[in-house]
């Protein structure tokens, strides 16, 4: 899936969560100098920024299928090799990286199995391959309250629980199926503060991701009803949202 939205809209929608998550994710994956790393599905660059801080821009490559996101990443990280491409067909040679990471993207891959196999292909033997996705099934994603409100008004709306990666064990299985060894699974949590309901609600009005697109597609009256339902589910201001992602890491098998 490609996101055809402005980078700033995505930053407002998910950046508050993806940025601190990227710090924990890179540390959990063990990314450190000297190494070359690939950010798969880089989006607007939350993980790219952390990898650059850890390794230096010349040691980082990033790919994403969205042209607005690629343009934003190139502007934000001029020393990084940023390419427009999907995970399922990486325009990169075999064994090119010491680590390949995918933050909050596996569930948006057209073919997650192919995407993970490609990540393994471009990672050197014994290099690290890692991924993380919000725990949608367990109700611990940043969007959980929003989706609860949305489905009360639009019962057939997609809440991302059926997408691969959003339940325990999905990512580990994908890595094993892609021939990774020493696969480990875990959880990564972040906490984000909000000044009040409007601060929390406004990013959903930008039409970003399944949440925002589905809200935008509703008639005005139904959008107002979703807002009213969400207001009942959100705590009084100020409040904190704790979100948890499933994570898995493994090593590319020795040749």
C-alpha positions as CSV (number, residue, x, y, z in Angstrom):
1,X,0.0,0.0,0.0
2,X,1.3,3.4,-1.0
3,X,0.3,6.5,1.0
4,X,-0.6,9.4,-1.3
5,X,-0.8,12.1,1.4
6,X,1.4,15.0,2.4
7,X,4.3,14.1,4.6
8,X,3.2,16.7,7.2
9,X,-0.3,15.0,7.4
10,X,1.3,11.6,8.1
11,X,3.6,13.2,10.7
12,X,0.7,14.7,12.5
13,X,-1.3,11.4,12.4
14,X,1.4,8.9,13.4
15,X,4.7,10.7,13.9
16,X,4.1,11.3,17.6
17,X,4.1,7.5,18.1
18,X,6.4,6.3,15.3
19,X,9.3,8.6,16.4
20,X,9.7,7.3,19.9
21,X,9.0,3.8,18.8
22,X,11.8,4.0,16.3
23,X,14.3,4.8,19.0
24,X,13.2,1.7,21.0
25,X,13.0,-0.5,17.9
26,X,16.5,0.3,16.6
27,X,18.0,-0.4,20.0
28,X,16.0,-3.6,20.4
29,X,17.3,-4.7,16.9
30,X,20.8,-4.1,18.1
31,X,21.7,-1.6,15.3
32,X,25.1,-0.1,16.0
33,X,28.3,1.1,14.3
34,X,29.9,-0.1,12.1
35,X,27.0,-1.3,10.0
36,X,25.0,-0.6,6.9
37,X,21.2,-0.5,7.4
38,X,18.1,-0.5,5.3
39,X,14.8,1.2,6.3
40,X,12.0,-0.6,4.5
41,X,8.8,1.4,4.2
42,X,10.6,4.5,5.6
43,X,7.5,6.7,5.3
44,X,8.5,10.3,6.3
45,X,11.6,9.1,8.1
46,X,11.0,8.3,11.8
47,X,13.2,5.2,11.7
48,X,15.5,6.7,9.1
49,X,16.4,9.5,11.5
50,X,17.3,7.1,14.3
51,X,19.4,5.0,11.9
52,X,21.3,8.1,10.7
53,X,21.9,9.1,14.3
54,X,23.3,5.7,15.1
55,X,25.2,5.0,11.9
56,X,25.7,8.2,9.9
57,X,23.8,9.1,6.7
58,X,26.2,7.4,4.3
59,X,25.5,4.0,6.0
60,X,21.7,4.2,5.6
61,X,19.4,3.4,2.7
62,X,15.7,3.9,2.8
63,X,12.9,2.8,0.5
64,X,9.1,3.6,0.3
65,X,6.5,3.3,-2.5
66,X,4.9,6.7,-1.8
67,X,6.3,9.5,-3.9
68,X,5.4,12.3,-1.3
69,X,7.2,10.3,1.4
70,X,10.2,9.7,-0.7
71,X,10.5,13.4,-1.5
72,X,10.2,14.3,2.1
73,X,12.8,11.8,3.2
74,X,15.2,13.0,0.6
75,X,14.8,16.5,1.7
76,X,15.1,15.7,5.4
77,X,18.1,13.3,5.0
78,X,20.3,14.5,2.1
79,X,23.1,12.1,2.9
80,X,20.8,9.1,2.7
81,X,20.2,6.9,-0.4
82,X,16.3,7.1,-0.6
83,X,14.6,5.2,-3.3
84,X,11.0,4.8,-4.4
85,X,10.2,1.1,-4.3
86,X,8.0,-1.5,-2.6
87,X,9.3,-4.0,-0.1
88,X,8.3,-6.9,-2.4
89,X,10.8,-6.0,-5.1
90,X,13.8,-4.1,-3.6
91,X,16.1,-2.5,-6.2
92,X,19.1,-3.5,-4.2
93,X,21.8,-6.2,-4.4
94,X,22.1,-9.4,-2.4
95,X,23.9,-9.2,1.0
96,X,24.2,-5.4,0.8
97,X,23.3,-4.6,4.5
98,X,24.1,-5.6,8.0
99,X,20.5,-4.9,9.1
100,X,17.1,-4.5,7.4
101,X,14.3,-3.0,9.5
102,X,10.6,-2.4,8.8
103,X,8.8,-0.2,11.3
104,X,4.9,-0.2,11.1
105,X,4.9,-1.4,7.5
106,X,4.5,-5.2,7.3
107,X,0.7,-5.0,7.6
108,X,0.7,-2.6,4.6
109,X,2.8,-4.8,2.3
110,X,0.9,-6.2,-0.7
111,X,2.6,-9.5,0.0
112,X,4.2,-9.6,3.5
113,X,5.9,-13.0,2.9
114,X,7.6,-11.7,-0.3
115,X,8.6,-8.5,1.5
116,X,10.3,-10.3,4.3
117,X,12.1,-12.6,1.9
118,X,13.4,-9.6,0.1
119,X,14.6,-8.1,3.3
120,X,16.5,-11.3,4.0
121,X,17.9,-11.4,0.5
122,X,19.5,-8.0,0.8
123,X,20.9,-8.7,4.3
124,X,24.3,-10.4,4.6
125,X,24.5,-13.8,6.2
126,X,24.0,-13.5,10.0
127,X,22.8,-9.9,9.6
128,X,19.7,-8.7,11.4
129,X,16.2,-8.6,10.0
130,X,13.6,-7.0,12.2
131,X,10.0,-5.7,12.0
132,X,7.3,-4.3,14.3
133,X,3.6,-3.6,14.0
134,X,1.1,-2.2,16.4
135,X,-1.0,-4.8,18.4
136,X,-4.3,-4.2,16.7
137,X,-5.8,-7.4,17.7
138,X,-5.0,-6.9,21.4
139,X,-6.5,-3.3,21.3
140,X,-3.1,-1.7,22.1
141,X,-2.6,0.4,18.9
142,X,-2.7,4.2,18.9
143,X,-5.9,4.0,16.8
144,X,-7.8,1.6,19.0
145,X,-10.2,4.1,20.5
146,X,-10.8,5.7,17.1
147,X,-11.6,2.4,15.4
148,X,-14.0,1.5,18.3
149,X,-15.9,4.8,17.6
150,X,-15.8,4.3,13.8
151,X,-17.2,0.8,13.9
152,X,-20.1,1.9,16.1
153,X,-21.2,4.2,13.3
154,X,-19.9,2.1,10.4
155,X,-19.9,-1.5,11.6
156,X,-18.1,-2.9,8.5
157,X,-15.2,-0.4,8.7
158,X,-11.7,-2.0,8.6
159,X,-10.0,-1.7,12.0
160,X,-6.7,-3.3,10.8
161,X,-7.1,-6.4,13.0
162,X,-7.2,-8.7,10.0
163,X,-4.0,-7.4,8.5
164,X,-1.0,-9.6,9.0
165,X,1.5,-8.6,11.8
166,X,-1.1,-7.1,14.2
167,X,-1.3,-10.2,16.4
168,X,1.1,-12.2,18.5
169,X,3.3,-14.5,16.6
170,X,2.7,-13.1,13.1
171,X,6.0,-11.4,12.6
172,X,8.0,-14.3,14.1
173,X,6.3,-16.7,11.7
174,X,7.0,-14.5,8.7
175,X,10.7,-14.3,9.6
176,X,11.0,-18.0,10.1
177,X,9.2,-18.6,6.8
178,X,11.7,-16.2,5.2
179,X,14.5,-18.5,6.4
180,X,15.7,-16.4,9.3
181,X,17.3,-18.1,12.3
182,X,17.6,-17.2,16.0
183,X,14.2,-15.5,15.7
184,X,13.1,-13.6,18.9
185,X,9.8,-11.9,19.6
186,X,8.9,-9.1,22.0
187,X,6.8,-6.0,22.7
188,X,7.7,-2.4,22.4
189,X,5.6,0.3,24.1
190,X,5.5,4.1,23.9
191,X,3.5,6.7,25.7
192,X,2.3,9.9,24.1
193,X,0.6,12.8,25.8
194,X,-2.3,14.9,24.4
195,X,-3.5,18.3,25.6
196,X,-7.1,17.3,25.0
197,X,-9.7,15.8,22.7
198,X,-9.1,18.2,19.8
199,X,-5.3,17.5,19.9
200,X,-6.1,13.8,19.6
201,X,-8.9,14.0,17.0
202,X,-7.6,16.5,14.5
203,X,-5.0,14.2,12.9
204,X,-7.8,11.7,11.9
205,X,-9.4,14.4,9.8
206,X,-6.4,14.5,7.3
207,X,-7.5,11.3,5.5
208,X,-4.3,9.4,6.4
209,X,-4.1,5.6,6.5
210,X,-7.2,3.3,6.8
211,X,-8.5,5.3,9.8
212,X,-8.5,8.7,8.1
213,X,-9.5,7.5,4.7
214,X,-12.5,5.7,6.0
215,X,-13.6,8.7,8.1
216,X,-13.3,11.0,5.1
217,X,-15.4,8.7,3.0
218,X,-18.4,9.0,5.4
219,X,-21.2,11.5,5.0
220,X,-20.8,14.6,7.0
221,X,-23.5,13.6,9.5
222,X,-21.8,10.2,10.1
223,X,-18.4,11.9,10.6
224,X,-20.0,14.0,13.3
225,X,-21.4,10.9,14.9
226,X,-18.0,9.2,14.9
227,X,-16.6,12.3,16.6
228,X,-19.2,12.2,19.3
229,X,-18.6,8.5,19.9
230,X,-14.9,9.1,20.1
231,X,-15.4,12.0,22.5
232,X,-17.0,9.5,24.9
233,X,-14.1,7.1,24.7
234,X,-11.3,9.6,25.1
235,X,-10.2,10.5,28.7
236,X,-10.5,14.0,30.1
237,X,-7.7,16.3,29.3
238,X,-4.8,16.1,29.6
239,X,-4.3,12.4,28.9
240,X,-1.7,9.9,27.8
241,X,-2.1,7.1,25.2
242,X,0.1,4.0,25.7
243,X,0.6,2.0,22.5
244,X,2.3,-1.3,22.1
245,X,3.8,-3.0,19.1
246,X,4.7,-6.6,18.4
247,X,8.3,-6.9,17.4
248,X,10.4,-9.7,15.9
249,X,14.0,-10.0,15.0
250,X,16.1,-12.8,13.4
251,X,19.3,-13.4,11.5
252,X,19.8,-14.1,7.9
253,X,20.9,-17.7,7.6
254,X,24.5,-18.3,6.8
255,X,25.1,-19.2,3.1
